[in-house]
Amino acid sequence: MHKGIKWNLQFDKNMEQEFQKNYIEKSYNVVRIGLLLGVLLYSAFGILDIWILPYTKTTAWIIRFAVVAPVIIFTIISSYFGFFKKYHQLLLMVMGIVAGVGIIVMSACSKENELGYKYYYFGLILVIMWVHTFIRLRFIYSTICCLAITLLFEIVAIFVQNMLAGGMNGPYLPSFINYNFFILSANVIGMFASYHMESLNRKDFLQQKKTEKENEENKRKNVDIFKQKEEIIRKNNELEHQKEEINAQAEQLAHANKELEQLSIVAKKTDNAILIADINGHIEWVNEGFVRLYGYNLDQLFLFKGNNILNISKSELLKDVIQNGFKGRDAIIYETLTLTKFGDKIWIQTTLTPVLNEKKEVVKLVAIDSNIHDMKLAEAEILNQKEEIIQKSEELKKQNEIVEHSIQNMEILNHIGQSILSSFVAEKIADTVYHSINSMMDAAIFVIAVYNEEKNRLDVISSKEKEETLPFFSWDMNDDCRLAVWCFKNNKEVLINNYPDDALQYIKEIHPPIIGEISTSVIYYPLCVKAKKIGVIGVQSFKKNAYNEYHLNIIKNLALYVSIALDNANAYQQIIEQKEHIEKANAELEKLSIVASKTDNAVFVADPKGNIEWVNEGFTRIYGYNLNQLNIFLGNNLLNISSSPVLKDVIQNGFKDGDAIIYENLITTKFGEKIWVQTTLTPILDRNKNVIKLVAIDSNIHKRKLAEEEILRQKDELETQRDFVMRQGDKIASQNVKIKQQRDLVVKQKKEITDSIQYAKRIQTAILPQREQLEFIFKDYFVLFKPKDIVSGDFYWVHEMANLVFFAAVDCTGHGVPGAFMSMLGISYLNEIVIEKGITKPDEILLRLRSVVINTLHQTGQVGENKDGMDIALCVLDKKKMQVQYAGANNPLYIIRKTSKLHPFKDGQSHHVHVGGKDGAYILTEIKGDKMPIGVHIKDTLPYTNHTLQLQNNDALYIFSDGYVDQFGGEIHKKFLSKRFRDFLMMIQPLSLPEQKELLTKEFEDWKGSLEQIDDVLVMGVKV
């Protein structure tokens, strides 16, 4: 049971209320349809009352049309009112009981000489199944309802109809037992269905809640990122504010200096240092503030510094004024770092003002010095803070750029990974990786090499230098002077940025490259699959310090995809080779016995108690024991070999239903090796269904078990890589969902590849006729092939032999993977029958194909057995005679000819003729196939009909499966149907067959609209 759902189909109280509300809202339309179907069937079965209840049909009709039908109609109407939501389940349960009681009352009121007296109880089965499924009652309510109907049936049958009268010899006892069996069976099956449906609804509800929770989490993370962005903006605003404050202080300082210029020659007690000099700078007077600031009085100043103002200040501006005079007669302001008498260095701001006479001539200079040391220190501190803030801002900006770049690269890596995994050709994989890496980093030299175990070397399967492809070369594994060899042997990455200086930490000596130029920066990373080293990937640059950890991580992530893709390509090639091998061996498989003594599987025969009587050579190869050694070392009983509790139960208690059992066990061989073995234990039965022998077939599944463990290990490795990406910073937290999706996708693809299901599409595509073959055989043709799922149960088959062209459209039972397996069998058998056995008549081909399918699927025609098979339209076109022979199993052949003759074919057989096209210029002749499939059938002993038809130039032949005409769509969601299909074919006849394919495809998609495709679609057209 799904996590969160209890065995009694209940959630916690709050969630249960949410689920019930959701369940009611989602089931309204389905319930109304189910109720409408119920009232229609209940009323329609009233026709049977005429024959089954000839005397009491009036009573039955009153019950049907005056009681039950109105109750159901009332329930349908009430579903549109508010109170229905509150009493939804109760109303449906009461309505179901009324429907069941109606059947019981009709049977109870019938007369003993009426058929309905005994057989109308079968109607309860329909009611019970209807209640359990169609009207969407929850499990507990549907169970109570149907058990109440069953209990009432028992009461009426026993106490009203007295069906148990007469005891064991009573006339109605067999019927009563039969009714109980089927009604109780219907209850059990219905309860399973109701329980399963409600369980699925609850799982969907949990998934919906989980999705909503994940969406909320994503929104929360987006809010966090937005807050971080606002914080960065706030800091930038603070920087601007501090800059404005500094400018304001500078303005205030300038204003203060102007005020100083307007002061008089100054009072002696001012805190500023004031001196008066002549126009040549010779000092004439200083105030006390000068003494306090510099430590010198006038005499000391002359003694230690000299009598000129230039001896105090080194300002270039002052020097220029003394030498050249004032320009514009305005005061000047300058700053200098001055040394006091006490050795202190202080910053002084000087305002030098000229004193003018009446002629506007400078006669004196007045210098007012202010100690601005503290302000300078503060200003320096502010500047330092500003620089620090600017630096932090730049760091944040760079960090944001790194985050954005990382996000882009994650998306690029995800897209690249899908592109790499989608290919099964090593060269194409290498080209995809090369172009991808060059979009993210400097890869002037690129190489992918795989390990050649036979020759003990690394073979370079792809290498490029400056976008030019290099010729094939390899690295010997004994050459310790190659970085690629070191990387492969040690299974560690190589990252150097100054070759050859850094290379010596990995290799002993530096040798020139086998091909190409010497690079400066190098990255090599090992390629591994299932803990097995398969090769290396490397990039190189002619620039120094071209790579860092960031580039190494890109290569590391791509290496995972490349490893899996190369392994997939190798596995795909092995599957193709295995398929070819299987096809060649199919002819021999029919001749083999149940178990060949030379099989690789371990086979042994035992008595019902498990005592071993015989083992084959395969047993000795797997376990190391022959029969005598087995008896000596382990004993001669199956239980001494396997500790499986399943086997122990079978030996002690026997088989259930006589079916084979399969179990797995960890076995220790004669050589002490522990291996995983899968055993198929089959009982051999006599005529009385008693077990007389046991046949056990053991398969060594140790590699598969190791592969499963490897898949789990790789999953952990992917999770570790995801954690590494997450540690790059909180700024990429929003990408966690994408990383998880990417990890899940890779794990899912790995599982699909391991199970070989994903290969089914490519295998099926590979064995279908290729476009080049079809274009060589037909002058004008099309194949419209649209599988419903990844792979198809429909397939088309074409073969040319001398002047004969064989072509067929086949519809296998089912679609998806099961249908695809049937289609592969069909193609293999058609090749065998026509190509190997040389049978050319369509009816004989279908007879042989039916026989092979029945034998392969072990079909006997018994009740409950699978009815898998095929529908087919098979044509044999004789190009020389312009004739076509056709035989069909359920599927027809359409021939369209431009002619005025109503019956264009005279072969002595009846055909269906349809007139259509522009102005009725085309005649469509429908040659129907026989109404029996390729497979077991009530008519499987009858032959198929062979039709021979004389053709003319430009006759168009169409064969197809039922997927096109059965597709639901249009405004009222109904089937396309054969008539519309025939009319459309005749309407598009003036066009070439490729143009017809485009219009057929468009018509199908327009008709289907947003609805789901319900089946595989195959239409094949050929013009002669």
Stockholm file with secondary structure:
# STOCKHOLM 1.0

chainA/1-1024         MHKGIKWNLQFDKNMEQEFQKNYIEKSYNVVRIGLLLGVLLYSAFGILDIWILPYTKTTAWIIRFAVVAPVIIFTIISSYFGFFKKYHQLLLMVMGIVAGVGIIVMSACSKENELGYKYYYFGLILVIMWVHTFIRLRFIYSTICCLAITLLFEIVAIFVQNMLAGGMNGPYLPSFINYNFFILSANVIGMFASYHMESLNRKDFLQQKKTEKENEENKRKNVDIFKQKEEIIRKNNELEHQKEEINAQAEQLAHANKELEQLSIVAKKTDNAILIADINGHIEWVNEGFVRLYGYNLDQLFLFKGNNILNISKSELLKDVIQNGFKGRDAIIYETLTLTKFGDKIWIQTTLTPVLNEKKEVVKLVAIDSNIHDMKLAEAEILNQKEEIIQKSEELKKQNEIVEHSIQNMEILNHIGQSILSSFVAEKIADTVYHSINSMMDAAIFVIAVYNEEKNRLDVISSKEKEETLPFFSWDMNDDCRLAVWCFKNNKEVLINNYPDDALQYIKEIHPPIIGEISTSVIYYPLCVKAKKIGVIGVQSFKKNAYNEYHLNIIKNLALYVSIALDNANAYQQIIEQKEHIEKANAELEKLSIVASKTDNAVFVADPKGNIEWVNEGFTRIYGYNLNQLNIFLGNNLLNISSSPVLKDVIQNGFKDGDAIIYENLITTKFGEKIWVQTTLTPILDRNKNVIKLVAIDSNIHKRKLAEEEILRQKDELETQRDFVMRQGDKIASQNVKIKQQRDLVVKQKKEITDSIQYAKRIQTAILPQREQLEFIFKDYFVLFKPKDIVSGDFYWVHEMANLVFFAAVDCTGHGVPGAFMSMLGISYLNEIVIEKGITKPDEILLRLRSVVINTLHQTGQVGENKDGMDIALCVLDKKKMQVQYAGANNPLYIIRKTSKLHPFKDGQSHHVHVGGKDGAYILTEIKGDKMPIGVHIKDTLPYTNHTLQLQNNDALYIFSDGYVDQFGGEIHKKFLSKRFRDFLMMIQPLSLPEQKELLTKEFEDWKGSLEQIDDVLVMGVKV
#=GR chainA/1-1024 SS CCTTCCTTSCCCHHHHHHHHHHHHHHHHHHHHHHHHHHHHHHHHGGGGHHHHCTTTHHHHHIIIIIIIHHHHHHHHHHTTSHHHHHSHHHHHHHHHHHHHHHHHHHHHHSCTTSTHHHHTTHHHHHHHHHHHHTTCCCHHHHHHHHHHHHHHHHHIIIIISCTTTTGGGCTTHHHHHHHHHHHHHHHHHHHHHHHHHHHHHHHHHHHHHHHHHHHHHHHHHHHHHHHHHHHHHHHHHHHHHHHHHHHHHHHHHHHHHHHHHTSCSCCTTCSSEEEEECTTCBEEEECHHHHHHHSCCHHHHHHHTCSBGGGTCCCHHHHHHHHHCCSTTCCEEEEEEEECTTSCEEEEEEEEEEEECTTSCEEEEEEEEEECHHHHHHHHHHHHHHHHHHHHHHHHHHHHHHHHHHHHHHHHHHHHHHHHHTCCCHHHHHHHHHHHHHTTSCCSEEEEEEEETTTTEEEEEEEEETTEECCCCEEETTCTTCHHHHHHHHTCCEEESSTTTTGGGTCSSCCCCSSSCCCSEEEEEEEEETTEEEEEEEEEESSTTCCCHHHHHHHHHHHHHHHHHHHHHHHHHHHHHHHHHHHHHHHHHTTCCSSCTTCSSEEEEECTTCBEEEECHHHHHHHSCCHHHHHHHTCSBHHHHCCCHHHHHHHHHCCSTTCCEEEEEEEECTTSCEEEEEEEEEEEECTTSCEEEEEEEEEECHHHHHHHHHHHHHHHHHHHHHHHHHTTCGGGGGGHHHHHHHHHHHHHHHHHHHTTCTHHHHHHHHHSCCHHHHHHHCSEEEEEEECSSSSCSEEEEEEEETTEEEEEEEEESSCHHHHHHHHHHHHHHHHIIIIITCCCCHHHHHHHHHHHHHHHTTCCCCTTCCCCCEEEEEEEEETTTTEEEEEEEBCCEEEEEECSCSCCCCSSSCCEEEEESGGGCEEEEEECCBSCCBSSCTTTTSCCCCEEEECCTTCEEEEECSTTTTCEETTTTEECCHHHHHHHHHHTTTSCHHHHHHHHHHHHHHHHTTSCCCSCEEEEEEEC
#=GC SS_cons          CCTTCCTTSCCCHHHHHHHHHHHHHHHHHHHHHHHHHHHHHHHHGGGGHHHHCTTTHHHHHIIIIIIIHHHHHHHHHHTTSHHHHHSHHHHHHHHHHHHHHHHHHHHHHSCTTSTHHHHTTHHHHHHHHHHHHTTCCCHHHHHHHHHHHHHHHHHIIIIISCTTTTGGGCTTHHHHHHHHHHHHHHHHHHHHHHHHHHHHHHHHHHHHHHHHHHHHHHHHHHHHHHHHHHHHHHHHHHHHHHHHHHHHHHHHHHHHHHHHHTSCSCCTTCSSEEEEECTTCBEEEECHHHHHHHSCCHHHHHHHTCSBGGGTCCCHHHHHHHHHCCSTTCCEEEEEEEECTTSCEEEEEEEEEEEECTTSCEEEEEEEEEECHHHHHHHHHHHHHHHHHHHHHHHHHHHHHHHHHHHHHHHHHHHHHHHHHTCCCHHHHHHHHHHHHHTTSCCSEEEEEEEETTTTEEEEEEEEETTEECCCCEEETTCTTCHHHHHHHHTCCEEESSTTTTGGGTCSSCCCCSSSCCCSEEEEEEEEETTEEEEEEEEEESSTTCCCHHHHHHHHHHHHHHHHHHHHHHHHHHHHHHHHHHHHHHHHHTTCCSSCTTCSSEEEEECTTCBEEEECHHHHHHHSCCHHHHHHHTCSBHHHHCCCHHHHHHHHHCCSTTCCEEEEEEEECTTSCEEEEEEEEEEEECTTSCEEEEEEEEEECHHHHHHHHHHHHHHHHHHHHHHHHHTTCGGGGGGHHHHHHHHHHHHHHHHHHHTTCTHHHHHHHHHSCCHHHHHHHCSEEEEEEECSSSSCSEEEEEEEETTEEEEEEEEESSCHHHHHHHHHHHHHHHHIIIIITCCCCHHHHHHHHHHHHHHHTTCCCCTTCCCCCEEEEEEEEETTTTEEEEEEEBCCEEEEEECSCSCCCCSSSCCEEEEESGGGCEEEEEECCBSCCBSSCTTTTSCCCCEEEECCTTCEEEEECSTTTTCEETTTTEECCHHHHHHHHHHTTTSCHHHHHHHHHHHHHHHHTTSCCCSCEEEEEEEC
//
